[in-house]
Each structure stands twice: as structure tokens, then as C-alpha cells.
Amino acid sequence: MYAWSRAGVKLGHYTGTQFRQGKRIRLSDLRRGDLVFFGGGTGDPTHVGLYLGNGIMIHAPKTGDVVKKTDFLDSTYYRPRYRGAVRPG
């Protein structure tokens, strides 16, 4: 939310709302700054990260944890839970 607000784009706080804001992006078309979403089964995604490039996202893994960089494309946890990406604005 903070990074996109600096670009003049207001995002909702809830992950499900963010998933419906902006243009849907194919995995092969990801660019730095795109939001990548994970989990939630058939409902709203439960986790979001900011794409940095080369399969890497920056995210807060859970409440109280530090912000981390994660290679989600090679992750046995995140890759199967990938739900899609959005380019806000």
C-alpha cells in the first residue's frame, strides 16, 4: 500500500480488495511493482507480495515477522499457492 501510495495510487487494505483493483497480469508479463497474490483456495487470496523481478517478491510473511525477500517461483510453499497478479493504477 505504501509503495503504490507514493505513486499516487490508493489501494484497499484488504488483500481481497487489492486483488480486484487494477489490471490482471499474466505470470509471464510480471513487472517490478506488480502485486502477486497467494492462497485462499477459491475465495479471496490470503497473502500479497510486491514483485521485485526475477521471481522475487518482498512481503511480510505473517503478522509480527520482518519483511523478507522470497523467490516465490522456486518456492515449494508459495508457487503452488500462486493465485495471480495485479498491476494497480
N, C-alpha and C positions, 0 to 999 in steps of 0.2 A: 504494500500500500504506500509506504513512504517513497520508494523509488519512483513509482508511477506518479505520485502526487507532485514530485519535483519536476515532472514533465507536463504538469497541468492536467493530469487525468485522475479523476476521483473514482476509487474502487470501493465497492461494498466491503464490509468487514468479514462477512460470512463466506467461506470457501465456495459454497454452492452458488451464491450470488456472483462471485467473481467468475465462476465457470460459465455463466450466461452473459458476461459482459465482453464486448469486443468480438473480434473475428476469430473463428476456429481455424487452427493451423495444423497442417499435417506434420507428423514427426519429421519427415524428410525436409520440411520447409522451416524448421525452427530457426529463429534468430535470437541473438542476445536480448534479454529483457522480456521475452515471452514468458507467460505463466504456464507451468506444467503441473498437471493435476493427477492425483493418485487415490486409489481406494474407493470405498463406498459401495461396492457391488453395483447394483442397478440404480441406486439412489444417487444423491449428490456426492461428489468426491469429498474425501475427508482430510486431504492434505494438499498443499500447494507449495511449489518452489519457483524461484526465478531462474530462468535458463541463462547460463553464462557462456555457452558454446562448448563444442567437442564432447557432448553428452553429460556435461557437468551442470548441476543446479546448486544454488545456495538456498538453504532452508533452515527452519528451526524444527528439528526432529520431533520434539514434544515440549510441552509447557515446562519451563524451568531449565531446559537444556540450552546449551550455547548454539549459536548459529554455525552451521557447517557447510562445507562443500562436499557434494556427493556425486559420483559418476553413476547416475541413475540408469543409463543404458546398459551398463555392465553389472548392475546390482541384482543379485538373486532375490532381494526383497522388493525393491521399487519397480524394476522392469515389468514383472507380471501384473503389477497393480496400476500401471500407467493407464490413465483414462482419456488423456487428450491435452491439447494446449490451446491457449487463447492469446491473441495479441490485442491488448486493450487500446482504447483510443480510437 
